[in-house]
Amino acid sequence: MSASTTAARTAAPGADGGPIAFDNSYVRLAERFFERVAPMPVADPKLIKVNEALARQLNIDPDWLSGPEGIAMLAGNSFPVGAEPIAEAYAGHQFGQFVPQLGDGRAMLIGEVLDADGRRRDIQLKGSGPTRFSRAGDGRAALGPVLREYVVGEAMAALGIPTTRTLGAVTTGEWVYRETRLPGAVLARVASSHVRIGTFQFFAARGDTDAVRTLADYVIARHYPHLRGATQPAFALLEAVTGAVAELVARWMLVGFIHGVMNTDNMAVAGETIDYGPCAFMDAYHPATVFSSIDQMGRYAYANQPRIAVWNLARFAETLLPLLSEEQEDAVKLAEGALGAFQGRYEQVFRGGMRRKLGLTTEMEGDTDLAASLMEAMAENEADFTLTFRGLADEVVPGRGGQARAQFADPTQFDAWAERWRARLAQEPLEAEERCAAMRGVNPRYIARNHRVEAVIVAAVEQGDYAPFEELLAVTARPFDEQPGFDHYAEPPRPDERVLRTFCGT
């Protein structure tokens, strides 16, 4: 069976008689793509939460998932009929240094399903135990990073940004040891797939061109089926992934999101945000903002994310060179041509998004400079990223406003910029209320602020209290809505609440 056929095959729901209609395509690739793994039971799994809406989207009964059999699956203790747990092989550049073998060291893909829209989705457990890719690690996850990924991933989904999501999470009844002893947990992650740039690098580093070709065919069939039959499929794939990553990173930038660890093994070729480790949303805007405790040199700072994305895509292109042309020089030229499209696509998405954030419905010369001038003033004044843009929506309505201006240590700098902005708005056709509503629809009021995420983690880890976790999930599920009674979730941290460092959890 070809890779294309493997990825495209469908299954009749419930055909195997189990509670989940698994239809596993990746496991039908050659064995060198993965390692089969067995359940690795934990002592006393307890349910934290099931994502009921996502479960229904995956044609999984939330009640079953919340019951004994579902909890056993979420913990990795046992699996229903049709599951075929594997650990995927991949390599990667970590902070610029190539590591030829990484792989799922604390995760297992338990299977794939077709969701209610016919889209193929992976179900993977993180923290499920050691595999041959663990590199002496324990293969487990602590509760804090599991809750962080749950909250931030769902917040990103609510913002409309392509992302992996969480199906459910459990505690394990066991301890994990990092800098200190911490309660263990397992997270069930849903993704379009877990194929990464690093997956291609794993085989390219071994000179296994056949595997690279098989993987390329598989990714085209699964994620970019419109490319099947392309004259130069590898070139078409490189163009498609370049465009998807450019759009994704532009959308991160528009909400002030910092991934934190943009290693090539953390970049999915499907163009989804994956591997929420030391990630965070900015409070006060500055282009050099870094949260990750391991990013000592600021490689993955906010403003560097587009440049790093191109660097990572260049590593992806290197793996495809043998498929692009038999002549090295021709292959390189083709790769450079595909990568050259990144900037145009990135700027198209970012500039278009920024115009909408500023309330502009038409494109005019000077719009880019208008946005850049605002962000320069924001950086000088330590203005809150989210509240500044949200506050602009009220500024367009007479008698309202003031919130955006209040973010500036020197409000006269905002006033000088706002005079230019209002002159530009005068060239637009929308009425004030209509423009305000449109701006509120793209400028969130609520994000998963870092100090709120940390408060959730502290409450759960130290007191076993998940009420703050539930409330933060509920608030960030409606990021653009006014939510009376929850205004405090929109506020930036006080000086004593600031969280300046985030951690991977490994």
C-alpha positions in Angstrom: 0.0 0.0 0.0 1.4 3.4 -0.9 1.9 6.2 1.6 -0.8 8.2 -0.1 -3.3 5.4 0.1 -2.4 4.7 3.7 -3.0 8.2 4.8 -6.2 8.6 2.9 -7.9 5.4 3.9 -11.1 5.7 5.9 -12.7 3.5 8.5 -16.3 2.8 9.3 -17.0 4.3 12.7 -17.2 1.6 15.4 -16.2 -1.1 12.8 -14.0 -2.8 15.4 -16.7 -2.7 18.0 -14.7 -0.5 20.4 -15.6 2.8 21.9 -13.2 4.7 19.6 -13.1 4.2 15.8 -9.4 4.1 15.4 -8.0 4.3 11.8 -4.2 4.3 12.2 -2.2 5.2 9.2 1.2 6.1 10.5 1.7 2.7 12.0 1.3 1.2 8.5 4.6 2.9 7.5 7.8 1.0 7.8 8.9 0.0 11.3 11.9 2.4 11.2 9.5 5.3 11.5 8.5 4.4 15.1 8.8 2.0 18.0 5.9 0.0 19.2 5.3 0.5 22.9 3.2 -1.3 25.5 1.0 0.3 28.2 3.1 1.6 31.1 0.7 1.6 34.0 0.6 4.3 36.7 -0.4 3.7 40.3 -3.7 5.6 40.8 -5.0 7.7 37.9 -7.5 10.3 38.7 -9.4 12.4 36.2 -8.6 16.1 36.1 -10.8 17.0 33.1 -12.2 15.7 29.9 -12.6 18.2 27.0 -16.2 17.2 26.2 -16.6 19.4 23.1 -13.4 18.0 21.6 -14.3 14.5 22.5 -17.6 14.8 20.6 -15.8 16.3 17.6 -13.7 13.2 17.6 -16.8 10.9 17.8 -15.8 9.8 21.3 -18.4 9.6 24.0 -17.4 12.0 26.8 -19.2 9.9 29.4 -17.1 6.9 28.4 -14.0 8.9 28.4 -14.7 10.1 32.0 -15.4 6.6 33.1 -13.0 3.8 34.3 -12.0 2.6 30.8 -11.6 6.1 29.5 -9.4 7.2 32.5 -7.3 4.0 32.0 -6.7 5.1 28.4 -5.9 8.7 29.3 -3.4 7.4 31.9 -1.8 4.9 29.5 -2.8 1.9 31.7 -4.8 0.1 29.1 -6.1 0.8 25.6 -9.4 0.0 23.8 -9.6 -2.2 20.8 -8.0 -0.6 17.7 -5.3 1.4 19.6 -1.8 0.7 18.3 0.6 2.7 20.6 3.9 3.8 19.1 6.7 6.3 19.8 7.6 8.3 16.7 11.2 8.7 15.7 12.6 12.2 14.9 15.7 14.3 15.2 16.1 18.0 15.5 18.1 21.2 15.9 17.9 22.3 19.5 19.0 25.9 20.0 20.8 25.6 16.7 22.7 22.3 17.5 21.7 19.2 15.6 20.8 16.1 17.6 20.4 13.1 15.3 18.1 11.1 17.5 15.3 12.5 19.7 11.9 10.9 19.3 9.0 10.5 21.6 10.8 10.1 24.8 7.8 10.6 27.1 4.9 10.3 24.7 3.1 7.7 22.7 0.7 8.0 19.8 -2.1 5.6 20.7 -3.9 6.0 17.4 -5.7 8.1 14.9 -9.4 8.9 14.4 -11.5 10.6 11.8 -13.4 13.5 13.4 -16.9 14.7 12.7 -15.7 16.6 9.7 -13.7 13.7 8.2 -10.3 15.1 9.3 -7.7 12.7 10.5 -6.5 13.4 14.0 -3.8 11.9 16.2 -4.4 11.1 19.9 -1.2 11.1 21.8 -0.3 10.8 25.5 2.4 13.0 27.0 3.9 11.7 30.2 3.1 8.1 29.5 6.5 6.6 30.3 9.9 5.9 28.9 10.6 4.7 25.4 13.9 3.9 23.6 14.0 7.6 22.7 13.9 8.8 26.3 17.7 9.4 26.6 17.8 8.4 30.3 14.7 10.4 31.1 11.9 9.1 33.2 9.3 9.5 30.4 6.8 11.1 32.8 5.3 14.6 33.1 4.7 16.8 36.1 1.2 18.2 36.8 2.3 21.9 36.2 3.4 21.5 32.6 0.3 19.4 31.8 -2.0 22.2 33.1 0.0 24.8 31.3 -0.4 23.0 27.9 -4.0 22.4 28.6 -4.8 26.0 29.3 -2.6 27.7 26.7 -3.5 25.3 23.9 -7.2 25.7 24.5 -6.7 29.5 24.7 -5.0 29.5 21.4 -7.8 27.4 19.8 -10.3 29.9 21.1 -8.3 32.7 19.4 -8.5 30.8 16.1 -4.8 30.0 15.9 -4.0 26.5 14.5 -2.9 24.4 17.4 -2.8 21.0 19.0 -5.4 20.6 21.7 -6.1 18.6 24.9 -8.6 15.8 25.0 -8.2 15.2 28.7 -5.7 15.0 31.5 -5.2 12.8 34.6 -3.0 12.7 37.6 -1.0 9.5 38.1 -0.9 9.0 41.8 2.9 9.0 41.5 5.7 11.5 41.9 8.1 12.8 39.4 11.4 14.4 40.3 12.7 17.5 38.7 14.3 20.3 40.8 11.9 19.0 43.5 9.3 16.3 44.0 6.1 17.0 42.0 2.8 15.2 41.4 2.8 13.3 38.1 0.2 13.7 35.3 -0.6 12.6 31.8 -2.0 14.8 29.0 -3.9 13.5 26.0 -3.0 15.6 23.0 -4.9 15.8 19.7 -3.1 17.0 16.6 -3.5 16.9 12.9 -0.4 14.8 13.1 2.8 14.7 15.0 5.1 14.8 11.9 7.7 17.4 12.5 10.5 19.0 10.5 12.7 16.9 12.8 11.0 13.7 11.5 12.4 14.5 8.1 15.7 15.3 9.6 15.9 11.9 11.3 15.9 10.1 8.0 17.9 12.6 6.0 20.7 12.4 8.6 20.9 8.7 7.9 21.0 9.1 4.2 17.6 7.3 3.9 16.2 9.1 0.9 13.5 6.4 0.4 12.2 7.1 3.9 12.2 10.9 3.2 10.3 10.3 0.0 7.8 8.0 1.8 7.3 10.6 4.5 6.8 13.4 1.9 4.2 11.3 0.2 2.5 10.6 3.5 2.4 14.3 4.5 1.0 15.3 1.1 -1.7 12.7 1.3 -2.6 13.6 4.9 -2.2 17.4 5.0 -2.0 18.7 1.5 -4.0 16.4 -0.7 -4.5 19.1 -3.3 -0.8 18.6 -4.1 -1.2 14.9 -5.2 -0.3 14.7 -8.8 1.9 17.8 -8.7 4.7 17.7 -11.3 7.3 18.3 -8.5 5.6 17.0 -5.3 8.6 17.7 -3.0 8.8 21.3 -4.2 5.1 21.7 -3.9 5.3 20.3 -0.3 8.1 22.7 0.6 6.0 25.6 -0.7 2.9 24.5 1.2 4.7 24.0 4.5 6.5 27.3 4.1 3.2 29.1 3.6 1.5 27.3 6.5 4.4 28.1 8.9 4.5 31.7 7.8 0.8 32.1 8.5 1.1 30.4 11.8 4.0 32.6 13.1 2.3 35.7 11.9 -0.8 34.8 13.9 1.4 34.2 17.0 2.9 37.7 16.6 -0.6 39.3 16.3 -1.5 38.2 19.8 1.8 38.6 21.5 2.5 34.8 21.8 6.0 33.5 22.4 6.5 29.8 21.8 9.7 29.6 23.7 11.4 26.6 22.1 11.2 26.8 18.3 13.5 23.9 17.8 13.0 22.0 14.5 11.6 19.0 16.4 8.9 21.4 17.8 7.6 22.5 14.4 4.8 20.5 12.9 4.7 20.3 9.1 0.9 20.6 9.3 1.3 24.2 10.5 -0.1 23.8 14.0 1.3 25.1 17.2 2.8 22.1 19.0 4.8 21.5 22.2 3.7 24.1 24.7 6.7 24.2 27.0 8.0 27.5 28.3 5.5 29.4 26.3 3.7 32.6 27.3 1.7 35.6 26.1 3.4 39.0 26.6 2.1 41.5 29.1 4.1 44.7 28.6 5.2 44.8 25.0 8.9 44.6 24.0 10.2 42.9 20.9 13.1 41.2 22.9 10.8 39.5 25.4 11.8 36.0 26.4 10.3 33.8 29.0 12.0 30.4 28.6 14.4 29.6 31.4 16.6 27.8 28.9 16.8 30.5 26.3 19.7 32.4 27.8 20.6 34.2 24.6 17.2 35.1 23.4 17.3 33.0 20.3 13.5 32.5 20.5 12.5 36.0 21.6 9.2 37.4 20.3 10.7 39.4 17.5 13.0 36.6 16.4 10.2 34.1 15.7 9.8 34.9 12.0 13.5 34.7 11.4 13.8 31.4 13.3 10.8 30.0 11.4 12.7 30.6 8.1 15.9 29.0 9.6 13.9 25.9 10.5 12.3 25.8 7.1 15.7 25.9 5.5 16.6 22.8 7.5 13.4 21.2 6.2 14.4 22.1 2.7 17.8 20.5 3.2 16.1 17.1 3.8 14.2 17.4 0.5 17.1 18.3 -1.7 17.5 14.8 -3.1 13.9 14.8 -4.1 14.0 18.2 -5.7 16.6 17.5 -8.3 19.4 15.0 -9.0 21.7 18.1 -9.5 22.6 19.7 -6.2 22.8 23.2 -7.7 19.4 22.9 -9.2 17.9 21.5 -6.0 19.3 24.4 -3.9 17.9 27.0 -6.4 14.4 25.3 -6.1 14.6 25.3 -2.4 15.7 28.9 -2.2 12.8 29.8 -4.4 10.3 28.1 -2.2 11.7 29.6 1.0 11.7 33.0 -0.6 7.9 33.0 -0.5 8.0 33.0 3.3 8.4 36.7 3.8 5.6 37.6 1.4 3.1 35.3 3.0 4.2 36.3 6.5 3.8 40.0 5.7 0.5 39.5 4.0 -1.0 37.8 7.1 0.7 40.0 9.6 0.0 43.3 7.9 -3.6 42.3 7.1 -4.1 41.2 10.7 -2.5 44.4 12.0 -4.8 46.6 9.9 -7.8 44.8 11.3 -6.5 45.3 14.8 -6.2 49.0 14.1 -9.7 49.1 12.7 -8.7 49.6 9.0 -10.7 47.9 6.3 -8.7 49.2 3.3 -5.0 49.1 2.5 -3.2 52.4 2.0 0.4 53.5 1.8 1.7 54.3 5.3 -0.4 51.7 7.2 2.7 49.5 7.9 4.5 52.6 9.3 1.4 53.5 11.4 1.4 50.1 13.1 5.2 50.1 13.6 5.1 53.5 15.2 2.5 52.3 17.6 4.5 49.3 18.6 7.7 51.4 19.0 5.8 53.7 21.4 4.4 50.7 23.2 7.9 49.3 23.8 9.2 52.6 25.1 6.2 52.9 27.5 5.9 49.3 28.6 2.3 49.3 27.4 0.4 46.1 27.8 0.1 44.4 24.4 -3.4 43.0 24.8 -5.0 45.9 26.6 -3.5 48.5 24.2 -5.1 46.9 21.1 -8.3 46.1 22.9 -8.5 49.6 24.2 -8.3 51.0 20.6 -11.7 49.6 19.9 -13.3 51.9 22.4 -11.2 54.9 21.2 -13.2 54.9 17.9 -16.5 55.6 19.7 -17.0 59.2 20.9 -17.3 59.4 24.6 -15.5 56.1 25.2 -11.8 55.3 25.3 -9.0 55.9 27.7 -7.9 52.3 28.3 -5.3 52.3 25.5 -3.9 55.7 26.5 -3.7 54.5 30.1 -1.2 51.8 29.1 1.4 54.4 28.3 3.8 55.8 30.9 3.9 59.0 28.8 0.4 59.4 27.5 1.4 62.2 25.2 3.2 59.6 23.1 -0.1 57.8 22.6 -1.8 61.1 21.8 0.7 62.0 19.1 0.3 58.6 17.5 -3.5 58.6 17.9 -3.8 61.9 16.0 -2.2 60.1 12.9 -4.4 57.1 13.5 -7.7 59.1 13.6 -6.7 60.9 10.5 -6.3 57.5 8.8 -9.6 56.3 10.2 -11.3 59.3 8.7 -10.5 57.8 5.3 -12.5 54.7 6.1 -16.2 54.1 5.5 -17.3 52.2 8.7 -19.5 53.8 11.3 -17.9 54.0 14.8 -20.0 51.2 16.4 -19.5 48.9 13.5 -15.8 49.5 13.6 -15.6 49.0 17.4 -17.4 45.6 17.0 -15.0 44.5 14.3 -12.0 45.5 16.3 -13.3 43.7 19.4 -13.6 40.6 17.2 -9.9 40.5 16.5 -8.4 42.1 19.6 -8.9 39.7 22.6 -9.8 41.0 26.0 -8.8 37.8 27.7 -5.6 35.8 27.1 -4.0 33.1 29.3 -1.8 35.5 31.1 1.3 34.0 32.6 0.6 34.9 36.2 -2.9 33.4 35.9 -1.5 30.2 34.5 1.0 30.0 37.4 -1.7 30.6 39.9 -3.6 27.7 38.4 -0.6 25.5 38.7 0.2 26.5 42.3 -3.4 25.9 43.4 -3.5 22.4 41.8 0.0 21.3 42.9 0.0 22.7 46.4 -3.7 22.5 47.4 -5.2 20.0 45.0 -7.6 22.8 44.0 -8.7 22.8 40.3 -11.3 25.5 40.6 -8.9 28.2 39.3 -8.0 25.9 36.4 -11.6 25.4 35.5 -12.4 29.1 35.7 -9.4 30.2 33.6 -10.3 27.7 31.0 -13.9 29.0 30.9 -12.8 32.7 30.7 -10.2 32.2 27.9 -12.6 30.1 25.9 -14.4 33.4 25.1 -11.4 35.7 24.5 -13.2 38.4 22.6 -16.3 38.7 24.7 -17.0 41.1 27.6 -17.5 38.9 30.6 -18.9 40.9 33.6 -17.5 39.7 36.9 -14.3 38.4 35.3 -12.6 41.7 34.5 -9.7 40.9 36.8 -8.7 38.1 34.3 -8.0 40.9 31.7 -5.7 42.8 34.0 -1.9 42.6 33.7 0.0 41.4 36.7 1.0 43.6 39.6 4.8 43.9 40.0 4.7 41.2 42.7 2.7 38.9 40.4 5.0 39.0 37.3 6.2 35.7 36.0 9.4 36.3 34.1 10.6 32.7 33.6 8.8 29.6 32.3 10.0 26.0 32.2 9.8 23.0 29.9 8.9 20.4 32.4 11.4 17.8 31.3 
